[in-house]
Amino acid sequence: MSSRQFEKVLHLKLKRSYTLTMLLVTLHVAGLMSILVALSDEQIIIWFFMALVTLSFIYHFPKMILLRHPRSVISVTQTRQGVWSIRFYNNELVDAHLCDDSYKHPLLVILNFKTNLGRFSVPLFPDALDDDLHRQLRCRLTLSRPAEEEKLLRR
């Protein structure tokens, strides 16, 4: 995203996030409840949609919460030159390009990467990283802003 030099390598080793766990459980339970309320008469359709929501939970829980799926991102590294790499649970290391649509906020950082394996989004709540690392990441994202955005801010 930028050719800016940094003092040191930024290595983010992800931990399980209680916030993300509660959000995932809440959204899936709300989905199941809304199916029951909206489709109270259609038994076959209710079971079909409940199975879809349950399968979604079964897929996302090991991938996003337990970090045990082969494509679960377990660490993200940015070198001093600004090059990003992603390490998956199966120990595969992939070079990545940080997309411009990544999001940063004190309560949530979403890193969107483009790799030769496809696109990956890494949601990082403050409890998924150490406090200092979460702050450093937000600072780096601010400093790594694309040149077009910096030009707009100068006006």
Chimera marker file (.cmm) of the C-alpha trace (Angstrom):
<marker_set name="trace">
<marker id="1" x="0.000" y="0.000" z="0.000" r="1" g="1" b="0" radius="0.5"/>
<marker id="2" x="2.919" y="2.313" z="0.635" r="1" g="1" b="0" radius="0.5"/>
<marker id="3" x="6.670" y="2.410" z="0.168" r="1" g="1" b="0" radius="0.5"/>
<marker id="4" x="7.179" y="4.200" z="3.490" r="1" g="1" b="0" radius="0.5"/>
<marker id="5" x="9.951" y="2.802" z="5.729" r="1" g="1" b="0" radius="0.5"/>
<marker id="6" x="9.101" y="1.879" z="9.310" r="1" g="1" b="0" radius="0.5"/>
<marker id="7" x="11.413" y="1.454" z="12.294" r="1" g="1" b="0" radius="0.5"/>
<marker id="8" x="10.517" y="-2.148" z="13.014" r="1" g="1" b="0" radius="0.5"/>
<marker id="9" x="8.535" y="-5.117" z="11.751" r="1" g="1" b="0" radius="0.5"/>
<marker id="10" x="4.904" y="-5.229" z="12.879" r="1" g="1" b="0" radius="0.5"/>
<marker id="11" x="3.969" y="-8.816" z="13.771" r="1" g="1" b="0" radius="0.5"/>
<marker id="12" x="0.334" y="-9.371" z="14.767" r="1" g="1" b="0" radius="0.5"/>
<marker id="13" x="-0.318" y="-12.754" z="16.377" r="1" g="1" b="0" radius="0.5"/>
<marker id="14" x="-4.079" y="-13.085" z="16.638" r="1" g="1" b="0" radius="0.5"/>
<marker id="15" x="-5.803" y="-14.314" z="19.784" r="1" g="1" b="0" radius="0.5"/>
<marker id="16" x="-9.370" y="-15.475" z="20.230" r="1" g="1" b="0" radius="0.5"/>
<marker id="17" x="-11.665" y="-12.489" z="20.498" r="1" g="1" b="0" radius="0.5"/>
<marker id="18" x="-14.461" y="-12.580" z="23.057" r="1" g="1" b="0" radius="0.5"/>
<marker id="19" x="-16.144" y="-9.647" z="21.268" r="1" g="1" b="0" radius="0.5"/>
<marker id="20" x="-16.135" y="-11.430" z="17.911" r="1" g="1" b="0" radius="0.5"/>
<marker id="21" x="-17.421" y="-14.611" z="19.586" r="1" g="1" b="0" radius="0.5"/>
<marker id="22" x="-20.362" y="-12.786" z="21.158" r="1" g="1" b="0" radius="0.5"/>
<marker id="23" x="-21.111" y="-10.981" z="17.876" r="1" g="1" b="0" radius="0.5"/>
<marker id="24" x="-21.067" y="-14.224" z="15.864" r="1" g="1" b="0" radius="0.5"/>
<marker id="25" x="-23.300" y="-16.055" z="18.361" r="1" g="1" b="0" radius="0.5"/>
<marker id="26" x="-25.711" y="-13.116" z="18.657" r="1" g="1" b="0" radius="0.5"/>
<marker id="27" x="-26.094" y="-12.718" z="14.895" r="1" g="1" b="0" radius="0.5"/>
<marker id="28" x="-26.724" y="-16.418" z="14.323" r="1" g="1" b="0" radius="0.5"/>
<marker id="29" x="-29.218" y="-16.663" z="17.186" r="1" g="1" b="0" radius="0.5"/>
<marker id="30" x="-30.981" y="-13.542" z="15.883" r="1" g="1" b="0" radius="0.5"/>
<marker id="31" x="-31.089" y="-15.142" z="12.436" r="1" g="1" b="0" radius="0.5"/>
<marker id="32" x="-32.678" y="-18.300" z="13.843" r="1" g="1" b="0" radius="0.5"/>
<marker id="33" x="-35.211" y="-16.284" z="15.856" r="1" g="1" b="0" radius="0.5"/>
<marker id="34" x="-36.181" y="-14.140" z="12.863" r="1" g="1" b="0" radius="0.5"/>
<marker id="35" x="-36.754" y="-17.278" z="10.777" r="1" g="1" b="0" radius="0.5"/>
<marker id="36" x="-39.111" y="-18.636" z="13.429" r="1" g="1" b="0" radius="0.5"/>
<marker id="37" x="-41.024" y="-15.356" z="13.670" r="1" g="1" b="0" radius="0.5"/>
<marker id="38" x="-41.228" y="-14.604" z="9.951" r="1" g="1" b="0" radius="0.5"/>
<marker id="39" x="-42.052" y="-18.103" z="8.729" r="1" g="1" b="0" radius="0.5"/>
<marker id="40" x="-44.235" y="-19.498" z="11.491" r="1" g="1" b="0" radius="0.5"/>
<marker id="41" x="-46.514" y="-21.446" z="9.093" r="1" g="1" b="0" radius="0.5"/>
<marker id="42" x="-44.075" y="-22.926" z="6.553" r="1" g="1" b="0" radius="0.5"/>
<marker id="43" x="-42.435" y="-25.936" z="8.253" r="1" g="1" b="0" radius="0.5"/>
<marker id="44" x="-40.255" y="-27.084" z="5.330" r="1" g="1" b="0" radius="0.5"/>
<marker id="45" x="-38.946" y="-23.591" z="4.639" r="1" g="1" b="0" radius="0.5"/>
<marker id="46" x="-38.263" y="-23.030" z="8.360" r="1" g="1" b="0" radius="0.5"/>
<marker id="47" x="-36.147" y="-26.186" z="8.565" r="1" g="1" b="0" radius="0.5"/>
<marker id="48" x="-34.297" y="-25.283" z="5.366" r="1" g="1" b="0" radius="0.5"/>
<marker id="49" x="-33.323" y="-21.781" z="6.528" r="1" g="1" b="0" radius="0.5"/>
<marker id="50" x="-32.518" y="-22.976" z="10.052" r="1" g="1" b="0" radius="0.5"/>
<marker id="51" x="-30.180" y="-25.560" z="8.524" r="1" g="1" b="0" radius="0.5"/>
<marker id="52" x="-28.488" y="-22.825" z="6.453" r="1" g="1" b="0" radius="0.5"/>
<marker id="53" x="-27.939" y="-20.592" z="9.484" r="1" g="1" b="0" radius="0.5"/>
<marker id="54" x="-26.660" y="-23.544" z="11.516" r="1" g="1" b="0" radius="0.5"/>
<marker id="55" x="-24.244" y="-24.552" z="8.747" r="1" g="1" b="0" radius="0.5"/>
<marker id="56" x="-23.024" y="-20.963" z="8.581" r="1" g="1" b="0" radius="0.5"/>
<marker id="57" x="-22.289" y="-21.043" z="12.306" r="1" g="1" b="0" radius="0.5"/>
<marker id="58" x="-20.576" y="-24.440" z="12.049" r="1" g="1" b="0" radius="0.5"/>
<marker id="59" x="-18.327" y="-23.083" z="9.272" r="1" g="1" b="0" radius="0.5"/>
<marker id="60" x="-17.493" y="-19.685" z="10.800" r="1" g="1" b="0" radius="0.5"/>
<marker id="61" x="-16.947" y="-20.723" z="14.430" r="1" g="1" b="0" radius="0.5"/>
<marker id="62" x="-13.758" y="-22.767" z="13.838" r="1" g="1" b="0" radius="0.5"/>
<marker id="63" x="-12.539" y="-20.324" z="11.187" r="1" g="1" b="0" radius="0.5"/>
<marker id="64" x="-13.111" y="-16.988" z="12.940" r="1" g="1" b="0" radius="0.5"/>
<marker id="65" x="-13.225" y="-17.861" z="16.644" r="1" g="1" b="0" radius="0.5"/>
<marker id="66" x="-11.201" y="-21.023" z="17.293" r="1" g="1" b="0" radius="0.5"/>
<marker id="67" x="-8.715" y="-20.174" z="14.510" r="1" g="1" b="0" radius="0.5"/>
<marker id="68" x="-8.446" y="-23.887" z="13.654" r="1" g="1" b="0" radius="0.5"/>
<marker id="69" x="-9.629" y="-23.922" z="10.034" r="1" g="1" b="0" radius="0.5"/>
<marker id="70" x="-6.893" y="-24.382" z="7.371" r="1" g="1" b="0" radius="0.5"/>
<marker id="71" x="-7.712" y="-20.884" z="6.025" r="1" g="1" b="0" radius="0.5"/>
<marker id="72" x="-7.862" y="-19.214" z="9.446" r="1" g="1" b="0" radius="0.5"/>
<marker id="73" x="-5.495" y="-16.267" z="9.615" r="1" g="1" b="0" radius="0.5"/>
<marker id="74" x="-3.346" y="-16.708" z="12.728" r="1" g="1" b="0" radius="0.5"/>
<marker id="75" x="-0.808" y="-13.934" z="12.153" r="1" g="1" b="0" radius="0.5"/>
<marker id="76" x="-0.232" y="-10.900" z="9.962" r="1" g="1" b="0" radius="0.5"/>
<marker id="77" x="3.178" y="-9.296" z="9.435" r="1" g="1" b="0" radius="0.5"/>
<marker id="78" x="4.241" y="-6.015" z="7.882" r="1" g="1" b="0" radius="0.5"/>
<marker id="79" x="7.942" y="-5.600" z="7.138" r="1" g="1" b="0" radius="0.5"/>
<marker id="80" x="9.891" y="-2.389" z="7.535" r="1" g="1" b="0" radius="0.5"/>
<marker id="81" x="9.373" y="-1.728" z="3.805" r="1" g="1" b="0" radius="0.5"/>
<marker id="82" x="5.589" y="-2.006" z="4.163" r="1" g="1" b="0" radius="0.5"/>
<marker id="83" x="5.175" y="-5.485" z="2.617" r="1" g="1" b="0" radius="0.5"/>
<marker id="84" x="2.392" y="-7.562" z="4.190" r="1" g="1" b="0" radius="0.5"/>
<marker id="85" x="2.272" y="-11.326" z="4.668" r="1" g="1" b="0" radius="0.5"/>
<marker id="86" x="-0.381" y="-13.632" z="6.138" r="1" g="1" b="0" radius="0.5"/>
<marker id="87" x="0.178" y="-16.907" z="7.994" r="1" g="1" b="0" radius="0.5"/>
<marker id="88" x="-2.664" y="-19.421" z="7.990" r="1" g="1" b="0" radius="0.5"/>
<marker id="89" x="-3.423" y="-22.159" z="10.521" r="1" g="1" b="0" radius="0.5"/>
<marker id="90" x="-1.905" y="-24.797" z="8.228" r="1" g="1" b="0" radius="0.5"/>
<marker id="91" x="1.391" y="-22.807" z="8.504" r="1" g="1" b="0" radius="0.5"/>
<marker id="92" x="1.192" y="-21.523" z="4.925" r="1" g="1" b="0" radius="0.5"/>
<marker id="93" x="2.764" y="-18.092" z="4.515" r="1" g="1" b="0" radius="0.5"/>
<marker id="94" x="1.359" y="-15.907" z="1.732" r="1" g="1" b="0" radius="0.5"/>
<marker id="95" x="2.412" y="-12.451" z="0.536" r="1" g="1" b="0" radius="0.5"/>
<marker id="96" x="-0.518" y="-10.065" z="0.551" r="1" g="1" b="0" radius="0.5"/>
<marker id="97" x="-1.471" y="-6.627" z="-0.671" r="1" g="1" b="0" radius="0.5"/>
<marker id="98" x="-3.430" y="-4.483" z="1.781" r="1" g="1" b="0" radius="0.5"/>
<marker id="99" x="-6.490" y="-3.114" z="-0.006" r="1" g="1" b="0" radius="0.5"/>
<marker id="100" x="-7.560" y="0.518" z="0.216" r="1" g="1" b="0" radius="0.5"/>
<marker id="101" x="-10.965" y="-0.445" z="1.635" r="1" g="1" b="0" radius="0.5"/>
<marker id="102" x="-9.468" y="-1.577" z="4.953" r="1" g="1" b="0" radius="0.5"/>
<marker id="103" x="-11.144" y="0.028" z="7.960" r="1" g="1" b="0" radius="0.5"/>
<marker id="104" x="-9.668" y="1.397" z="11.162" r="1" g="1" b="0" radius="0.5"/>
<marker id="105" x="-11.376" y="2.566" z="14.332" r="1" g="1" b="0" radius="0.5"/>
<marker id="106" x="-10.334" y="2.287" z="17.997" r="1" g="1" b="0" radius="0.5"/>
<marker id="107" x="-12.961" y="-0.438" z="18.510" r="1" g="1" b="0" radius="0.5"/>
<marker id="108" x="-12.463" y="-2.379" z="15.268" r="1" g="1" b="0" radius="0.5"/>
<marker id="109" x="-9.851" y="-2.744" z="12.538" r="1" g="1" b="0" radius="0.5"/>
<marker id="110" x="-10.710" y="-4.702" z="9.403" r="1" g="1" b="0" radius="0.5"/>
<marker id="111" x="-7.750" y="-5.570" z="7.223" r="1" g="1" b="0" radius="0.5"/>
<marker id="112" x="-8.740" y="-6.503" z="3.679" r="1" g="1" b="0" radius="0.5"/>
<marker id="113" x="-6.022" y="-8.332" z="1.766" r="1" g="1" b="0" radius="0.5"/>
<marker id="114" x="-5.664" y="-9.448" z="-1.819" r="1" g="1" b="0" radius="0.5"/>
<marker id="115" x="-3.462" y="-12.513" z="-2.343" r="1" g="1" b="0" radius="0.5"/>
<marker id="116" x="-2.866" y="-15.068" z="-5.051" r="1" g="1" b="0" radius="0.5"/>
<marker id="117" x="-5.355" y="-17.271" z="-3.121" r="1" g="1" b="0" radius="0.5"/>
<marker id="118" x="-8.101" y="-14.632" z="-3.261" r="1" g="1" b="0" radius="0.5"/>
<marker id="119" x="-9.338" y="-11.926" z="-0.905" r="1" g="1" b="0" radius="0.5"/>
<marker id="120" x="-9.191" y="-12.237" z="2.871" r="1" g="1" b="0" radius="0.5"/>
<marker id="121" x="-10.690" y="-10.016" z="5.540" r="1" g="1" b="0" radius="0.5"/>
<marker id="122" x="-9.256" y="-10.016" z="9.042" r="1" g="1" b="0" radius="0.5"/>
<marker id="123" x="-11.501" y="-8.384" z="11.677" r="1" g="1" b="0" radius="0.5"/>
<marker id="124" x="-9.479" y="-7.276" z="14.692" r="1" g="1" b="0" radius="0.5"/>
<marker id="125" x="-11.270" y="-6.205" z="17.830" r="1" g="1" b="0" radius="0.5"/>
<marker id="126" x="-9.063" y="-4.770" z="20.612" r="1" g="1" b="0" radius="0.5"/>
<marker id="127" x="-9.215" y="-8.050" z="22.563" r="1" g="1" b="0" radius="0.5"/>
<marker id="128" x="-7.740" y="-10.001" z="19.612" r="1" g="1" b="0" radius="0.5"/>
<marker id="129" x="-4.382" y="-8.225" z="20.019" r="1" g="1" b="0" radius="0.5"/>
<marker id="130" x="-2.352" y="-6.649" z="22.781" r="1" g="1" b="0" radius="0.5"/>
<marker id="131" x="-3.396" y="-3.029" z="23.373" r="1" g="1" b="0" radius="0.5"/>
<marker id="132" x="-0.059" y="-1.661" z="22.211" r="1" g="1" b="0" radius="0.5"/>
<marker id="133" x="-0.114" y="-3.711" z="18.997" r="1" g="1" b="0" radius="0.5"/>
<marker id="134" x="-3.677" y="-2.592" z="18.216" r="1" g="1" b="0" radius="0.5"/>
<marker id="135" x="-2.598" y="1.048" z="18.599" r="1" g="1" b="0" radius="0.5"/>
<marker id="136" x="0.543" y="0.517" z="16.480" r="1" g="1" b="0" radius="0.5"/>
<marker id="137" x="-1.543" y="-1.088" z="13.750" r="1" g="1" b="0" radius="0.5"/>
<marker id="138" x="-3.949" y="1.846" z="13.644" r="1" g="1" b="0" radius="0.5"/>
<marker id="139" x="-0.999" y="4.271" z="13.481" r="1" g="1" b="0" radius="0.5"/>
<marker id="140" x="0.606" y="2.312" z="10.638" r="1" g="1" b="0" radius="0.5"/>
<marker id="141" x="-2.638" y="2.271" z="8.700" r="1" g="1" b="0" radius="0.5"/>
<marker id="142" x="-2.863" y="6.034" z="9.087" r="1" g="1" b="0" radius="0.5"/>
<marker id="143" x="0.742" y="6.472" z="7.894" r="1" g="1" b="0" radius="0.5"/>
<marker id="144" x="0.263" y="4.012" z="5.012" r="1" g="1" b="0" radius="0.5"/>
<marker id="145" x="-2.590" y="5.984" z="3.523" r="1" g="1" b="0" radius="0.5"/>
<marker id="146" x="-2.555" y="6.008" z="-0.304" r="1" g="1" b="0" radius="0.5"/>
<marker id="147" x="-1.153" y="9.066" z="-2.069" r="1" g="1" b="0" radius="0.5"/>
<marker id="148" x="-4.568" y="10.000" z="-3.552" r="1" g="1" b="0" radius="0.5"/>
<marker id="149" x="-6.102" y="10.220" z="-0.090" r="1" g="1" b="0" radius="0.5"/>
<marker id="150" x="-3.173" y="12.324" z="1.182" r="1" g="1" b="0" radius="0.5"/>
<marker id="151" x="-3.673" y="14.764" z="-1.694" r="1" g="1" b="0" radius="0.5"/>
<marker id="152" x="-7.348" y="15.135" z="-0.763" r="1" g="1" b="0" radius="0.5"/>
<marker id="153" x="-6.422" y="15.847" z="2.852" r="1" g="1" b="0" radius="0.5"/>
<marker id="154" x="-3.944" y="18.582" z="1.845" r="1" g="1" b="0" radius="0.5"/>
<marker id="155" x="-6.643" y="20.604" z="0.078" r="1" g="1" b="0" radius="0.5"/>
<link id1="1" id2="2" r="1" g="1" b="0" radius="0.2"/>
<link id1="2" id2="3" r="1" g="1" b="0" radius="0.2"/>
<link id1="3" id2="4" r="1" g="1" b="0" radius="0.2"/>
<link id1="4" id2="5" r="1" g="1" b="0" radius="0.2"/>
<link id1="5" id2="6" r="1" g="1" b="0" radius="0.2"/>
<link id1="6" id2="7" r="1" g="1" b="0" radius="0.2"/>
<link id1="7" id2="8" r="1" g="1" b="0" radius="0.2"/>
<link id1="8" id2="9" r="1" g="1" b="0" radius="0.2"/>
<link id1="9" id2="10" r="1" g="1" b="0" radius="0.2"/>
<link id1="10" id2="11" r="1" g="1" b="0" radius="0.2"/>
<link id1="11" id2="12" r="1" g="1" b="0" radius="0.2"/>
<link id1="12" id2="13" r="1" g="1" b="0" radius="0.2"/>
<link id1="13" id2="14" r="1" g="1" b="0" radius="0.2"/>
<link id1="14" id2="15" r="1" g="1" b="0" radius="0.2"/>
<link id1="15" id2="16" r="1" g="1" b="0" radius="0.2"/>
<link id1="16" id2="17" r="1" g="1" b="0" radius="0.2"/>
<link id1="17" id2="18" r="1" g="1" b="0" radius="0.2"/>
<link id1="18" id2="19" r="1" g="1" b="0" radius="0.2"/>
<link id1="19" id2="20" r="1" g="1" b="0" radius="0.2"/>
<link id1="20" id2="21" r="1" g="1" b="0" radius="0.2"/>
<link id1="21" id2="22" r="1" g="1" b="0" radius="0.2"/>
<link id1="22" id2="23" r="1" g="1" b="0" radius="0.2"/>
<link id1="23" id2="24" r="1" g="1" b="0" radius="0.2"/>
<link id1="24" id2="25" r="1" g="1" b="0" radius="0.2"/>
<link id1="25" id2="26" r="1" g="1" b="0" radius="0.2"/>
<link id1="26" id2="27" r="1" g="1" b="0" radius="0.2"/>
<link id1="27" id2="28" r="1" g="1" b="0" radius="0.2"/>
<link id1="28" id2="29" r="1" g="1" b="0" radius="0.2"/>
<link id1="29" id2="30" r="1" g="1" b="0" radius="0.2"/>
<link id1="30" id2="31" r="1" g="1" b="0" radius="0.2"/>
<link id1="31" id2="32" r="1" g="1" b="0" radius="0.2"/>
<link id1="32" id2="33" r="1" g="1" b="0" radius="0.2"/>
<link id1="33" id2="34" r="1" g="1" b="0" radius="0.2"/>
<link id1="34" id2="35" r="1" g="1" b="0" radius="0.2"/>
<link id1="35" id2="36" r="1" g="1" b="0" radius="0.2"/>
<link id1="36" id2="37" r="1" g="1" b="0" radius="0.2"/>
<link id1="37" id2="38" r="1" g="1" b="0" radius="0.2"/>
<link id1="38" id2="39" r="1" g="1" b="0" radius="0.2"/>
<link id1="39" id2="40" r="1" g="1" b="0" radius="0.2"/>
<link id1="40" id2="41" r="1" g="1" b="0" radius="0.2"/>
<link id1="41" id2="42" r="1" g="1" b="0" radius="0.2"/>
<link id1="42" id2="43" r="1" g="1" b="0" radius="0.2"/>
<link id1="43" id2="44" r="1" g="1" b="0" radius="0.2"/>
<link id1="44" id2="45" r="1" g="1" b="0" radius="0.2"/>
<link id1="45" id2="46" r="1" g="1" b="0" radius="0.2"/>
<link id1="46" id2="47" r="1" g="1" b="0" radius="0.2"/>
<link id1="47" id2="48" r="1" g="1" b="0" radius="0.2"/>
<link id1="48" id2="49" r="1" g="1" b="0" radius="0.2"/>
<link id1="49" id2="50" r="1" g="1" b="0" radius="0.2"/>
<link id1="50" id2="51" r="1" g="1" b="0" radius="0.2"/>
<link id1="51" id2="52" r="1" g="1" b="0" radius="0.2"/>
<link id1="52" id2="53" r="1" g="1" b="0" radius="0.2"/>
<link id1="53" id2="54" r="1" g="1" b="0" radius="0.2"/>
<link id1="54" id2="55" r="1" g="1" b="0" radius="0.2"/>
<link id1="55" id2="56" r="1" g="1" b="0" radius="0.2"/>
<link id1="56" id2="57" r="1" g="1" b="0" radius="0.2"/>
<link id1="57" id2="58" r="1" g="1" b="0" radius="0.2"/>
<link id1="58" id2="59" r="1" g="1" b="0" radius="0.2"/>
<link id1="59" id2="60" r="1" g="1" b="0" radius="0.2"/>
<link id1="60" id2="61" r="1" g="1" b="0" radius="0.2"/>
<link id1="61" id2="62" r="1" g="1" b="0" radius="0.2"/>
<link id1="62" id2="63" r="1" g="1" b="0" radius="0.2"/>
<link id1="63" id2="64" r="1" g="1" b="0" radius="0.2"/>
<link id1="64" id2="65" r="1" g="1" b="0" radius="0.2"/>
<link id1="65" id2="66" r="1" g="1" b="0" radius="0.2"/>
<link id1="66" id2="67" r="1" g="1" b="0" radius="0.2"/>
<link id1="67" id2="68" r="1" g="1" b="0" radius="0.2"/>
<link id1="68" id2="69" r="1" g="1" b="0" radius="0.2"/>
<link id1="69" id2="70" r="1" g="1" b="0" radius="0.2"/>
<link id1="70" id2="71" r="1" g="1" b="0" radius="0.2"/>
<link id1="71" id2="72" r="1" g="1" b="0" radius="0.2"/>
<link id1="72" id2="73" r="1" g="1" b="0" radius="0.2"/>
<link id1="73" id2="74" r="1" g="1" b="0" radius="0.2"/>
<link id1="74" id2="75" r="1" g="1" b="0" radius="0.2"/>
<link id1="75" id2="76" r="1" g="1" b="0" radius="0.2"/>
<link id1="76" id2="77" r="1" g="1" b="0" radius="0.2"/>
<link id1="77" id2="78" r="1" g="1" b="0" radius="0.2"/>
<link id1="78" id2="79" r="1" g="1" b="0" radius="0.2"/>
<link id1="79" id2="80" r="1" g="1" b="0" radius="0.2"/>
<link id1="80" id2="81" r="1" g="1" b="0" radius="0.2"/>
<link id1="81" id2="82" r="1" g="1" b="0" radius="0.2"/>
<link id1="82" id2="83" r="1" g="1" b="0" radius="0.2"/>
<link id1="83" id2="84" r="1" g="1" b="0" radius="0.2"/>
<link id1="84" id2="85" r="1" g="1" b="0" radius="0.2"/>
<link id1="85" id2="86" r="1" g="1" b="0" radius="0.2"/>
<link id1="86" id2="87" r="1" g="1" b="0" radius="0.2"/>
<link id1="87" id2="88" r="1" g="1" b="0" radius="0.2"/>
<link id1="88" id2="89" r="1" g="1" b="0" radius="0.2"/>
<link id1="89" id2="90" r="1" g="1" b="0" radius="0.2"/>
<link id1="90" id2="91" r="1" g="1" b="0" radius="0.2"/>
<link id1="91" id2="92" r="1" g="1" b="0" radius="0.2"/>
<link id1="92" id2="93" r="1" g="1" b="0" radius="0.2"/>
<link id1="93" id2="94" r="1" g="1" b="0" radius="0.2"/>
<link id1="94" id2="95" r="1" g="1" b="0" radius="0.2"/>
<link id1="95" id2="96" r="1" g="1" b="0" radius="0.2"/>
<link id1="96" id2="97" r="1" g="1" b="0" radius="0.2"/>
<link id1="97" id2="98" r="1" g="1" b="0" radius="0.2"/>
<link id1="98" id2="99" r="1" g="1" b="0" radius="0.2"/>
<link id1="99" id2="100" r="1" g="1" b="0" radius="0.2"/>
<link id1="100" id2="101" r="1" g="1" b="0" radius="0.2"/>
<link id1="101" id2="102" r="1" g="1" b="0" radius="0.2"/>
<link id1="102" id2="103" r="1" g="1" b="0" radius="0.2"/>
<link id1="103" id2="104" r="1" g="1" b="0" radius="0.2"/>
<link id1="104" id2="105" r="1" g="1" b="0" radius="0.2"/>
<link id1="105" id2="106" r="1" g="1" b="0" radius="0.2"/>
<link id1="106" id2="107" r="1" g="1" b="0" radius="0.2"/>
<link id1="107" id2="108" r="1" g="1" b="0" radius="0.2"/>
<link id1="108" id2="109" r="1" g="1" b="0" radius="0.2"/>
<link id1="109" id2="110" r="1" g="1" b="0" radius="0.2"/>
<link id1="110" id2="111" r="1" g="1" b="0" radius="0.2"/>
<link id1="111" id2="112" r="1" g="1" b="0" radius="0.2"/>
<link id1="112" id2="113" r="1" g="1" b="0" radius="0.2"/>
<link id1="113" id2="114" r="1" g="1" b="0" radius="0.2"/>
<link id1="114" id2="115" r="1" g="1" b="0" radius="0.2"/>
<link id1="115" id2="116" r="1" g="1" b="0" radius="0.2"/>
<link id1="116" id2="117" r="1" g="1" b="0" radius="0.2"/>
<link id1="117" id2="118" r="1" g="1" b="0" radius="0.2"/>
<link id1="118" id2="119" r="1" g="1" b="0" radius="0.2"/>
<link id1="119" id2="120" r="1" g="1" b="0" radius="0.2"/>
<link id1="120" id2="121" r="1" g="1" b="0" radius="0.2"/>
<link id1="121" id2="122" r="1" g="1" b="0" radius="0.2"/>
<link id1="122" id2="123" r="1" g="1" b="0" radius="0.2"/>
<link id1="123" id2="124" r="1" g="1" b="0" radius="0.2"/>
<link id1="124" id2="125" r="1" g="1" b="0" radius="0.2"/>
<link id1="125" id2="126" r="1" g="1" b="0" radius="0.2"/>
<link id1="126" id2="127" r="1" g="1" b="0" radius="0.2"/>
<link id1="127" id2="128" r="1" g="1" b="0" radius="0.2"/>
<link id1="128" id2="129" r="1" g="1" b="0" radius="0.2"/>
<link id1="129" id2="130" r="1" g="1" b="0" radius="0.2"/>
<link id1="130" id2="131" r="1" g="1" b="0" radius="0.2"/>
<link id1="131" id2="132" r="1" g="1" b="0" radius="0.2"/>
<link id1="132" id2="133" r="1" g="1" b="0" radius="0.2"/>
<link id1="133" id2="134" r="1" g="1" b="0" radius="0.2"/>
<link id1="134" id2="135" r="1" g="1" b="0" radius="0.2"/>
<link id1="135" id2="136" r="1" g="1" b="0" radius="0.2"/>
<link id1="136" id2="137" r="1" g="1" b="0" radius="0.2"/>
<link id1="137" id2="138" r="1" g="1" b="0" radius="0.2"/>
<link id1="138" id2="139" r="1" g="1" b="0" radius="0.2"/>
<link id1="139" id2="140" r="1" g="1" b="0" radius="0.2"/>
<link id1="140" id2="141" r="1" g="1" b="0" radius="0.2"/>
<link id1="141" id2="142" r="1" g="1" b="0" radius="0.2"/>
<link id1="142" id2="143" r="1" g="1" b="0" radius="0.2"/>
<link id1="143" id2="144" r="1" g="1" b="0" radius="0.2"/>
<link id1="144" id2="145" r="1" g="1" b="0" radius="0.2"/>
<link id1="145" id2="146" r="1" g="1" b="0" radius="0.2"/>
<link id1="146" id2="147" r="1" g="1" b="0" radius="0.2"/>
<link id1="147" id2="148" r="1" g="1" b="0" radius="0.2"/>
<link id1="148" id2="149" r="1" g="1" b="0" radius="0.2"/>
<link id1="149" id2="150" r="1" g="1" b="0" radius="0.2"/>
<link id1="150" id2="151" r="1" g="1" b="0" radius="0.2"/>
<link id1="151" id2="152" r="1" g="1" b="0" radius="0.2"/>
<link id1="152" id2="153" r="1" g="1" b="0" radius="0.2"/>
<link id1="153" id2="154" r="1" g="1" b="0" radius="0.2"/>
<link id1="154" id2="155" r="1" g="1" b="0" radius="0.2"/>
</marker_set>
